[in-house]
């Protein structure tokens, strides 16, 4: 028996059904209500687990490629070539086009085609609204094994994204680059702001002459931020500054520095102190070899910028878990009365 598990329900159901659709001969089930139900039943939950499955053998990879053929055929998922992609790119000013690399972030960072966004298949299916903003757009999914793109496309098709195609990564034209995906910050191209290096920022932090503000999401801030930084959201940046101790200058940081540059340009127009952005952001700080701090200290405002899963909330987590499961289980009933949802379960 194969048991697929996640924190709650959604991803384990998707994972289990993916295996069934691909024709895995084993009995495949999902763990009802996931890790939350396991915790509520009084069983121990491992923290910080990072085990990964072993590398896929050549024989298993070939078997997987054969198994997804039935999925591709059942859902009419087209495989396109370089010429078709080039034609779609030429039409992208009239028809929105998303080109996504569905491999793991580690594979993406090791080498990818410039312009393709890192969109690991499982996350793309789970958080589609974070990757695909224009309904009805063309979507092209690329991978190297011919399996992950098809399985990801199968769920997008069931969710109503009709114009989805897959392509081999080697057939995608473009410059090959390394490193993480860097989203484009709107307004960045027109802003010219003063920047500061990680080394100079550290010197000023050690001297106590700078007010450092981190614009990262609060959840990520708690997991790791530059020692001495304060958390704030860009929309309430002005209010946050009123509560900080006096300093000689203000420095803003964000994961890659882009958002910090845009926010610093806005702030510099009204602030009485010199305003800088950390060049390369917090990522440059860690690349230089400097350590990060963790925890919810120095959070100048209520962290309401992101919604936390029930298992990560403070206070009565068990009540939050039960409330979440009740809500999610009822989604099927809500969909039955919703005349706008586009989900259609495919029979493979």
C-alpha positions in Angstrom: 0.0 0.0 0.0 1.1 3.5 -0.8 -0.1 6.2 1.7 0.3 9.9 0.6 0.3 12.5 3.3 0.3 16.3 3.6 -0.4 18.8 6.3 -4.2 18.7 5.8 -6.0 17.2 2.8 -5.5 18.9 -0.6 -2.0 18.0 -1.6 -2.3 14.4 -0.4 -5.5 13.9 -2.4 -3.8 15.4 -5.5 -0.7 13.3 -5.0 -2.6 10.0 -4.5 -4.9 10.6 -7.4 -1.8 11.5 -9.6 -0.4 8.0 -8.8 -3.7 6.4 -9.6 -4.1 8.3 -12.8 -0.6 7.3 -13.9 -1.5 3.6 -13.5 0.6 2.8 -10.4 -0.6 -0.8 -9.6 -0.3 -0.5 -5.9 -3.3 0.3 -3.7 -2.9 4.1 -3.2 -4.7 6.1 -0.5 -4.3 9.5 1.1 -4.1 9.9 4.9 -7.4 11.4 6.0 -6.9 15.0 7.2 -3.1 14.6 7.1 -0.6 15.6 9.8 -3.2 17.7 11.6 -5.4 14.7 12.2 -2.3 12.7 13.2 -1.6 15.4 15.8 -5.2 15.7 17.0 -5.2 11.9 17.5 -2.4 12.3 20.0 0.4 10.9 17.9 3.9 12.4 17.7 4.7 14.7 14.8 8.3 15.1 13.6 9.6 18.6 13.4 12.1 19.8 10.8 12.0 16.6 8.8 14.1 16.9 5.6 14.2 13.4 4.2 14.1 13.1 0.5 13.4 10.0 -1.7 16.3 8.5 -3.5 17.3 9.5 -7.0 15.1 8.0 -9.7 16.8 5.2 -11.6 16.9 5.1 -15.4 14.5 2.2 -15.4 12.0 3.9 -13.2 12.3 7.2 -15.2 11.5 5.2 -18.4 8.5 3.5 -16.7 7.2 6.9 -15.5 7.5 8.3 -19.0 5.4 5.4 -20.4 2.8 5.7 -17.6 2.1 9.4 -18.2 1.2 8.7 -21.8 -2.3 7.6 -20.8 -2.7 10.8 -18.8 -1.5 13.0 -21.7 -3.8 11.1 -24.1 -6.9 11.2 -21.8 -6.6 14.9 -21.2 -5.4 15.9 -24.7 -2.2 17.5 -23.4 -0.2 18.6 -26.5 3.6 18.4 -26.7 5.0 21.4 -28.6 8.3 22.0 -30.3 10.6 25.0 -30.5 8.9 26.4 -33.6 5.5 26.4 -31.9 6.9 28.1 -28.8 8.6 30.7 -30.9 5.3 31.5 -32.7 3.5 31.8 -29.4 6.2 34.1 -28.1 5.7 36.3 -31.2 2.0 36.6 -30.3 2.5 37.3 -26.6 1.6 41.0 -27.1 -1.9 39.9 -28.1 -2.3 36.6 -26.1 -0.8 36.2 -22.7 1.8 33.5 -22.4 3.3 31.9 -19.3 6.5 29.8 -19.6 7.1 27.8 -16.5 9.9 25.4 -15.4 8.2 22.7 -13.2 11.4 21.1 -11.9 12.6 21.4 -8.3 14.1 24.8 -7.2 17.5 23.0 -6.8 17.4 21.9 -10.4 16.3 25.3 -11.6 19.1 27.1 -9.7 21.7 24.7 -11.1 20.7 25.7 -14.7 17.6 27.0 -16.5 16.5 29.0 -19.5 16.4 32.8 -18.9 12.9 34.0 -18.8 11.3 30.8 -17.5 9.9 31.1 -14.0 10.6 28.4 -11.4 7.2 26.8 -10.7 7.7 23.4 -9.1 4.7 21.3 -10.3 3.2 20.6 -6.8 3.3 24.3 -5.8 1.9 25.4 -9.2 -1.1 23.2 -8.7 -1.5 24.2 -5.0 -0.9 27.9 -5.5 -2.0 28.6 -9.1 -3.0 32.2 -8.4 0.6 33.0 -7.4 1.9 31.9 -10.9 -0.9 32.4 -13.4 -2.6 35.8 -13.2 -4.4 36.0 -16.5 -7.3 33.6 -16.9 -7.4 32.0 -20.4 -3.7 32.6 -21.1 -1.5 30.1 -22.8 0.6 28.0 -20.4 3.8 26.1 -21.4 5.3 23.8 -18.9 8.9 22.6 -19.3 10.9 19.8 -17.7 13.7 17.4 -18.6 12.0 14.0 -17.9 8.7 14.4 -19.8 6.8 13.3 -16.7 6.4 16.2 -14.3 5.2 18.7 -16.9 2.5 16.3 -18.1 1.3 15.5 -14.6 1.2 19.2 -13.7 -0.6 20.0 -16.9 -3.2 17.3 -16.1 -4.3 19.2 -13.0 -4.3 22.6 -14.7 -6.5 21.1 -17.4 -8.9 19.8 -14.8 -8.9 23.2 -13.1 -10.1 24.8 -16.3 -6.8 26.0 -17.9 -7.6 24.6 -21.3 -4.7 26.0 -23.3 -1.8 24.1 -21.6 1.1 22.5 -23.4 4.3 20.8 -22.4 7.8 21.0 -23.9 11.2 19.5 -23.4 13.5 21.9 -21.7 16.2 21.3 -24.3 13.8 22.5 -27.0 13.3 25.9 -25.3 15.4 28.5 -26.9 17.2 31.1 -24.8 20.3 31.8 -22.8 21.1 29.2 -20.2 21.8 30.8 -16.7 22.1 29.7 -13.1 20.7 31.0 -9.9 17.2 31.5 -8.4 14.2 33.1 -10.1 14.1 36.9 -9.6 10.6 38.3 -10.1 10.4 41.7 -11.8 9.5 44.4 -9.3 7.2 47.0 -11.0 8.8 50.4 -11.0 12.3 49.1 -10.5 13.4 50.1 -14.0 12.7 53.8 -13.4 14.1 54.1 -9.9 17.6 55.2 -9.1 18.4 54.8 -5.4 21.5 54.8 -3.3 22.7 51.3 -2.3 24.9 50.0 0.4 27.1 46.8 0.5 26.6 44.1 3.0 30.0 44.9 4.5 29.2 48.6 5.0 25.8 47.7 6.5 27.4 45.4 9.0 29.9 48.1 10.0 27.0 50.5 10.6 25.0 47.9 12.5 27.9 47.2 14.7 28.3 50.9 15.3 24.6 51.3 16.0 24.2 54.2 13.5 21.6 52.7 11.1 17.9 51.7 11.2 17.5 48.5 9.2 14.0 47.5 8.0 13.2 44.2 6.3 10.3 44.1 3.8 10.3 40.3 3.6 7.0 38.4 4.3 6.6 38.0 8.1 6.7 34.2 7.9 10.1 34.3 6.2 11.3 37.1 8.5 10.7 34.8 11.5 12.7 32.0 9.8 15.7 34.2 9.1 16.6 37.9 9.0 19.6 40.1 9.4 20.4 40.6 13.1 19.2 44.0 14.2 16.6 44.3 11.4 13.0 45.4 12.1 10.1 43.8 10.2 7.7 46.1 8.4 5.4 46.0 5.4 5.9 48.5 2.6 2.3 49.9 2.9 2.9 50.8 6.6 6.6 51.8 6.3 6.0 55.4 7.3 4.2 54.4 10.5 7.0 51.9 11.3 9.7 54.6 11.1 8.0 56.7 13.7 8.6 54.0 16.3 12.3 53.3 15.6 15.2 54.6 17.7 17.1 57.6 16.3 19.7 56.8 13.6 22.0 58.5 11.1 20.5 56.7 8.1 17.8 54.2 7.1 18.5 51.0 5.1 15.8 48.8 3.5 16.3 45.2 2.6 14.2 42.5 0.8 15.1 39.0 -0.3 16.9 40.0 -3.5 17.0 43.8 -3.0 14.5 44.8 -5.8 11.5 45.6 -3.6 13.9 47.4 -1.2 15.1 49.6 -4.1 11.5 50.6 -5.1 10.5 51.3 -1.5 13.7 53.2 -0.8 13.0 55.5 -3.8 9.5 56.2 -2.4 10.8 56.8 1.1 13.7 59.0 0.1 11.3 61.6 -1.2 9.9 62.3 2.3 12.4 61.0 4.8 14.6 63.4 6.7 17.4 60.9 6.9 19.5 59.4 4.1 17.8 56.3 2.7 19.7 53.3 1.2 18.8 49.9 -0.2 20.9 46.9 0.6 22.5 45.9 -2.7 21.5 42.4 -3.5 19.2 42.2 -0.5 19.3 39.7 2.3 20.5 37.1 -0.2 23.7 39.1 -0.7 24.2 39.3 3.1 24.2 35.5 3.5 26.3 35.1 0.3 28.9 37.3 1.9 29.0 34.8 4.8 27.1 36.8 7.4 24.7 35.0 9.7 21.0 35.4 10.1 18.9 35.7 13.2 15.5 34.0 13.7 12.4 34.6 15.7 9.6 37.1 15.9 11.5 39.9 17.7 11.6 43.4 16.3 8.2 43.0 14.5 7.0 46.6 14.7 3.4 45.7 13.6 1.0 42.9 13.7 2.1 40.3 11.1 -1.1 40.2 9.0 0.6 40.2 5.6 0.3 36.4 5.2 -2.2 33.8 6.3 -0.6 31.2 8.5 -1.6 27.5 8.3 -3.4 26.3 11.4 -0.5 24.2 12.5 1.8 27.3 12.5 -0.5 29.6 14.4 0.0 30.5 18.1 -2.5 30.0 20.9 -5.0 27.2 20.7 -3.6 25.4 17.6 -5.8 22.4 18.0 -9.0 24.5 17.7 -7.5 26.2 14.7 -6.8 22.8 13.1 -10.3 21.5 13.7 -11.8 24.7 12.3 -9.6 24.5 9.2 -10.5 20.8 8.5 -14.2 21.6 8.9 -13.8 24.4 6.4 -11.9 22.4 3.9 -14.2 19.3 4.1 -17.1 21.6 3.3 -15.5 23.0 0.2 -17.1 20.2 -1.9 -20.5 21.2 -0.7 -19.7 24.9 -1.5 -18.6 24.0 -5.0 -21.9 22.2 -5.6 -23.7 25.5 -5.3 -21.0 27.7 -7.0 -21.9 28.5 -10.6 -18.5 29.9 -11.4 -16.0 27.1 -10.6 -14.4 25.4 -13.6 -13.1 22.2 -12.0 -13.9 19.0 -13.9 -12.6 15.7 -12.7 -11.1 13.7 -15.5 -11.5 10.0 -16.0 -8.1 8.6 -16.9 
